[in-house]
Amino acid sequence: QAQLVESGGGLVQDGGSLRLSCVASGRSFSTYVVGWFRQAPGKEREFVAGVRSFGGTYYTESVKGRFTISRENAKNTAYLQMNSLKPEDTAVYYCGAVESGRFRSIWRANAFVYWGQGTQVTVSS
């Protein structure tokens, strides 16, 4: 069972950048599918970006070309590099994980088992 801790959120201006980190406990991180999700007030948690255990990456359309997900298995860490941030990117960002064998290739929050506490990202106009 994994425990996840996100960090790196903050307040930035329109067009700015942030890098989020997600550190996992345990020794099986390399076998996990990891996803970044976000939730704005009054909205459902939505998929942002995901990375499979073998490195394949996936993005929601609105962040393609601006965000990059990566992982460093030796450090049990996944990252989300966010460039060209927009006010509509403002949300609490969550890291989710699930064992590869349990993943149904559905990039939705209910397909992920382990979650961090979230980190706030605020983009001012």
Accessible surface in RSA format (square Angstrom, percent):
REM  Atomic radii and reference values for relative SASA: ProtOr
REM  Chains: A
REM  Algorithm: Lee & Richards
REM  Probe-radius: 1.40
REM  Slices: 20
REM RES _ NUM      All-atoms   Total-Side   Main-Chain    Non-polar    All polar
REM                ABS   REL    ABS   REL    ABS   REL    ABS   REL    ABS   REL
RES GLN A   1   185.74 103.9 123.37  90.2  62.37 148.5  31.26  66.5 154.49 117.2
RES ALA A   2     6.78   6.2   0.00   0.0   6.78  15.4   0.22   0.3   6.56  17.4
RES GLN A   3   132.12  73.9 127.20  93.0   4.92  11.7  36.92  78.6  95.20  72.2
RES LEU A   4     9.22   5.1   0.35   0.3   8.87  22.3   0.35   0.2   8.87  23.9
RES VAL A   5    87.75  57.7  86.57  78.4   1.18   2.8  86.57  75.2   1.18   3.2
RES GLU A   6     5.78   3.3   0.00   0.0   5.78  13.8   0.00   0.0   5.78   4.7
RES SER A   7    59.26  50.1  55.24  73.7   4.02   9.3  40.30  85.8  18.96  26.6
RES GLY A   8    36.44  44.9   0.00   N/A  36.44  44.9  24.10  66.1  12.35  27.7
RES GLY A   9    28.53  35.2   0.00   N/A  28.53  35.2   1.99   5.4  26.55  59.5
RES GLY A  10    29.74  36.7   0.00   N/A  29.74  36.7  29.60  81.2   0.14   0.3
RES LEU A  11   129.39  72.1  99.31  71.0  30.08  75.6  99.31  69.7  30.08  81.0
RES VAL A  12    24.59  16.2  17.94  16.2   6.65  16.0  24.59  21.4   0.00   0.0
RES GLN A  13   141.08  78.9 137.26 100.3   3.83   9.1  38.93  82.9 102.16  77.5
RES ASP A  14    80.88  56.7  58.17  57.9  22.71  53.7  15.41  36.3  65.47  65.3
RES GLY A  15    49.35  60.9   0.00   N/A  49.35  60.9  26.25  72.0  23.11  51.7
RES GLY A  16    23.23  28.6   0.00   N/A  23.23  28.6  22.63  62.1   0.60   1.4
RES SER A  17    58.73  49.6  39.33  52.5  19.40  44.7  23.03  49.0  35.70  50.0
RES LEU A  18    31.34  17.5  25.97  18.6   5.37  13.5  31.34  22.0   0.00   0.0
RES ARG A  19   133.18  55.9 117.94  60.1  15.25  36.3  27.27  37.3 105.91  64.2
RES LEU A  20     0.00   0.0   0.00   0.0   0.00   0.0   0.00   0.0   0.00   0.0
RES SER A  21    21.12  17.8  21.06  28.1   0.05   0.1   7.61  16.2  13.51  18.9
RES CYS A  22     0.23   0.2   0.23   0.3   0.00   0.0   0.00   0.0   0.23   0.2
RES VAL A  23    73.42  48.3  71.69  64.9   1.74   4.2  71.69  62.3   1.74   4.7
RES ALA A  24     4.78   4.4   0.00   0.0   4.78  10.9   0.56   0.8   4.22  11.2
RES SER A  25    50.07  42.3  39.12  52.2  10.94  25.2  43.97  93.6   6.09   8.5
RES GLY A  26    45.86  56.6   0.00   N/A  45.86  56.6  30.03  82.4  15.82  35.4
RES ARG A  27   240.85 101.1 203.00 103.5  37.84  90.1  83.60 114.2 157.25  95.3
RES SER A  28    53.09  44.9  49.91  66.6   3.19   7.3  14.75  31.4  38.35  53.7
RES PHE A  29     1.56   0.8   0.68   0.4   0.87   2.3   0.68   0.4   0.87   2.5
RES SER A  30    53.75  45.4  46.29  61.8   7.46  17.2  23.69  50.4  30.06  42.1
RES THR A  31    70.43  50.1  67.34  68.3   3.08   7.3  65.96  88.6   4.46   6.7
RES TYR A  32     8.48   4.0   8.48   4.8   0.00   0.0   0.52   0.4   7.96   9.8
RES VAL A  33     1.89   1.2   1.89   1.7   0.00   0.0   1.89   1.6   0.00   0.0
RES VAL A  34     0.55   0.4   0.55   0.5   0.00   0.0   0.55   0.5   0.00   0.0
RES GLY A  35     0.00   0.0   0.00   N/A   0.00   0.0   0.00   0.0   0.00   0.0
RES TRP A  36     0.00   0.0   0.00   0.0   0.00   0.0   0.00   0.0   0.00   0.0
RES PHE A  37     0.10   0.0   0.10   0.1   0.00   0.0   0.10   0.1   0.00   0.0
RES ARG A  38    17.15   7.2  17.09   8.7   0.06   0.1   3.04   4.1  14.11   8.6
RES GLN A  39    60.49  33.8  55.43  40.5   5.06  12.0  12.55  26.7  47.94  36.4
RES ALA A  40    24.94  22.9  21.22  32.7   3.72   8.5  21.83  30.7   3.10   8.2
RES PRO A  41   127.89  93.2  98.08  89.4  29.81 108.4 111.18  91.8  16.72 103.9
RES GLY A  42    92.45 114.0   0.00   N/A  92.45 114.0  45.46 124.7  47.00 105.3
RES LYS A  43   143.92  70.2 131.01  80.4  12.90  30.7  81.64  73.5  62.28  66.3
RES GLU A  44   153.16  87.9 141.01 106.7  12.15  28.9  57.56 111.3  95.60  78.0
RES ARG A  45    73.58  30.9  55.22  28.2  18.36  43.7  11.82  16.2  61.76  37.4
RES GLU A  46    83.57  48.0  79.18  59.9   4.39  10.4  30.99  59.9  52.58  42.9
RES PHE A  47    30.88  15.4  22.61  14.0   8.27  21.5  22.61  13.7   8.27  23.7
RES VAL A  48     0.01   0.0   0.01   0.0   0.00   0.0   0.01   0.0   0.00   0.0
RES ALA A  49     0.00   0.0   0.00   0.0   0.00   0.0   0.00   0.0   0.00   0.0
RES GLY A  50     0.00   0.0   0.00   N/A   0.00   0.0   0.00   0.0   0.00   0.0
RES VAL A  51     2.25   1.5   2.25   2.0   0.00   0.0   2.25   2.0   0.00   0.0
RES ARG A  52    44.06  18.5  44.06  22.5   0.00   0.0   3.68   5.0  40.38  24.5
RES SER A  53    35.68  30.2  23.29  31.1  12.39  28.5   5.89  12.5  29.80  41.7
RES PHE A  54   156.92  78.5 117.53  72.8  39.39 102.5 129.33  78.4  27.59  79.0
RES GLY A  55    36.91  45.5   0.00   N/A  36.91  45.5  21.37  58.6  15.54  34.8
RES GLY A  56    20.78  25.6   0.00   N/A  20.78  25.6  19.79  54.3   0.99   2.2
RES THR A  57    60.91  43.3  37.93  38.5  22.97  54.7  13.72  18.4  47.18  71.3
RES TYR A  58    83.20  38.8  79.37  45.2   3.83  10.0  59.76  44.9  23.44  28.9
RES TYR A  59    51.55  24.1  34.23  19.5  17.33  45.1  28.49  21.4  23.07  28.4
RES THR A  60    40.19  28.6  33.95  34.4   6.24  14.9   9.10  12.2  31.09  47.0
RES GLU A  61   130.97  75.2 118.56  89.7  12.42  29.6  64.90 125.5  66.08  54.0
RES SER A  62    67.77  57.3  46.78  62.4  20.99  48.4  54.33 115.7  13.44  18.8
RES VAL A  63     0.00   0.0   0.00   0.0   0.00   0.0   0.00   0.0   0.00   0.0
RES LYS A  64   110.41  53.9  90.23  55.4  20.18  48.0  47.30  42.6  63.11  67.2
RES GLY A  65    88.10 108.6   0.00   N/A  88.10 108.6  43.89 120.4  44.21  99.0
RES ARG A  66    29.35  12.3  25.11  12.8   4.23  10.1  24.54  33.5   4.80   2.9
RES PHE A  67     6.14   3.1   0.00   0.0   6.14  16.0   0.00   0.0   6.14  17.6
RES THR A  68    73.99  52.6  73.05  74.1   0.94   2.2  44.62  59.9  29.38  44.4
RES ILE A  69     4.51   2.6   0.00   0.0   4.51  10.9   0.00   0.0   4.51  12.2
RES SER A  70    49.37  41.7  45.53  60.8   3.84   8.9  35.84  76.3  13.53  19.0
RES ARG A  71    39.36  16.5  12.89   6.6  26.47  63.0  13.23  18.1  26.13  15.8
RES GLU A  72    66.37  38.1  62.81  47.5   3.57   8.5  27.03  52.3  39.35  32.1
RES ASN A  73    56.39  38.9  43.19  41.7  13.20  31.8  17.81  42.9  38.58  37.3
RES ALA A  74   105.63  97.1  58.18  89.8  47.45 107.9  71.31 100.4  34.31  90.9
RES LYS A  75   128.79  62.8 112.95  69.3  15.83  37.7  69.29  62.4  59.49  63.4
RES ASN A  76    36.17  24.9  36.17  35.0   0.00   0.0   8.08  19.5  28.08  27.1
RES THR A  77     8.37   6.0   8.37   8.5   0.00   0.0   3.10   4.2   5.27   8.0
RES ALA A  78     0.00   0.0   0.00   0.0   0.00   0.0   0.00   0.0   0.00   0.0
RES TYR A  79    26.40  12.3  26.40  15.0   0.00   0.0  14.74  11.1  11.66  14.4
RES LEU A  80     0.00   0.0   0.00   0.0   0.00   0.0   0.00   0.0   0.00   0.0
RES GLN A  81    57.11  31.9  56.94  41.6   0.17   0.4  28.30  60.2  28.81  21.8
RES MET A  82     0.00   0.0   0.00   0.0   0.00   0.0   0.00   0.0   0.00   0.0
RES ASN A  83    60.14  41.5  60.14  58.1   0.00   0.0  15.83  38.1  44.32  42.8
RES SER A  84    59.60  50.4  54.80  73.1   4.79  11.0  19.52  41.6  40.08  56.1
RES LEU A  85     0.27   0.1   0.00   0.0   0.27   0.7   0.00   0.0   0.27   0.7
RES LYS A  86    82.35  40.2  82.35  50.5   0.00   0.0  35.66  32.1  46.69  49.7
RES PRO A  87    47.49  34.6  40.27  36.7   7.22  26.3  40.60  33.5   6.89  42.8
RES GLU A  88   126.01  72.3  97.57  73.8  28.43  67.7  63.80 123.4  62.21  50.8
RES ASP A  89     0.79   0.6   0.77   0.8   0.03   0.1   0.03   0.1   0.77   0.8
RES THR A  90    41.94  29.8  35.85  36.3   6.09  14.5  34.14  45.9   7.80  11.8
RES ALA A  91     2.76   2.5   1.83   2.8   0.92   2.1   2.76   3.9   0.00   0.0
RES VAL A  92    41.55  27.3  41.28  37.4   0.27   0.7  41.28  35.9   0.27   0.7
RES TYR A  93     0.00   0.0   0.00   0.0   0.00   0.0   0.00   0.0   0.00   0.0
RES TYR A  94    35.68  16.7  35.68  20.3   0.00   0.0   7.72   5.8  27.96  34.5
RES CYS A  95     0.24   0.2   0.24   0.3   0.00   0.0   0.00   0.0   0.24   0.3
RES GLY A  96     0.00   0.0   0.00   N/A   0.00   0.0   0.00   0.0   0.00   0.0
RES ALA A  97     0.00   0.0   0.00   0.0   0.00   0.0   0.00   0.0   0.00   0.0
RES VAL A  98     1.21   0.8   1.21   1.1   0.00   0.0   1.21   1.0   0.00   0.0
RES GLU A  99    45.30  26.0  45.30  34.3   0.00   0.0  29.74  57.5  15.56  12.7
RES SER A 100    45.53  38.5  30.89  41.2  14.64  33.7  31.10  66.2  14.43  20.2
RES GLY A 101    73.88  91.1   0.00   N/A  73.88  91.1  43.17 118.5  30.71  68.8
RES ARG A 102   127.68  53.6 115.36  58.8  12.32  29.3  46.22  63.2  81.46  49.4
RES PHE A 103    17.69   8.9   1.01   0.6  16.68  43.4   1.06   0.6  16.63  47.6
RES ARG A 104   176.68  74.2 157.10  80.1  19.58  46.6  54.26  74.2 122.42  74.2
RES SER A 105    65.79  55.6  46.11  61.5  19.68  45.3  27.00  57.5  38.79  54.3
RES ILE A 106    85.27  48.5  82.74  61.6   2.53   6.1  85.27  61.4   0.00   0.0
RES TRP A 107    43.03  17.3  30.13  14.6  12.90  30.3  25.77  13.7  17.26  28.0
RES ARG A 108   160.52  67.4 157.99  80.5   2.53   6.0  37.02  50.6 123.50  74.8
RES ALA A 109    26.31  24.2  20.69  31.9   5.61  12.8  20.77  29.2   5.54  14.7
RES ASN A 110   135.40  93.4  95.28  92.1  40.12  96.6  46.42 111.7  88.98  86.0
RES ALA A 111    20.06  18.4   4.58   7.1  15.48  35.2  15.19  21.4   4.87  12.9
RES PHE A 112    11.35   5.7   0.00   0.0  11.35  29.5   0.03   0.0  11.32  32.4
RES VAL A 113    63.36  41.7  39.63  35.9  23.72  57.2  43.87  38.1  19.49  52.9
RES TYR A 114    21.09   9.8  18.82  10.7   2.27   5.9  11.84   8.9   9.25  11.4
RES TRP A 115    74.74  30.0  46.70  22.6  28.03  65.8  35.40  18.9  39.33  63.8
RES GLY A 116    10.89  13.4   0.00   N/A  10.89  13.4   2.90   8.0   7.99  17.9
RES GLN A 117   115.30  64.5  83.84  61.3  31.47  74.9  72.79 154.9  42.51  32.2
RES GLY A 118    11.31  13.9   0.00   N/A  11.31  13.9   0.49   1.3  10.82  24.2
RES THR A 119    19.49  13.9  13.39  13.6   6.10  14.5   8.69  11.7  10.79  16.3
RES GLN A 120    86.89  48.6  78.00  57.0   8.89  21.2  49.93 106.3  36.96  28.0
RES VAL A 121     0.00   0.0   0.00   0.0   0.00   0.0   0.00   0.0   0.00   0.0
RES THR A 122    46.86  33.3  46.86  47.5   0.00   0.0  35.64  47.9  11.23  17.0
RES VAL A 123     6.93   4.6   0.00   0.0   6.93  16.7   0.00   0.0   6.93  18.8
RES SER A 124    43.32  36.6  36.72  49.0   6.60  15.2  35.16  74.9   8.16  11.4
RES SER A 125   127.16 107.4  64.88  86.6  62.28 143.5  51.65 110.0  75.50 105.8
END  Absolute sums over single chains surface
CHAIN  1 A     6466.8       4877.6       1589.2       3240.0       3226.9
END  Absolute sums over all chains
TOTAL          6466.8       4877.6       1589.2       3240.0       3226.9
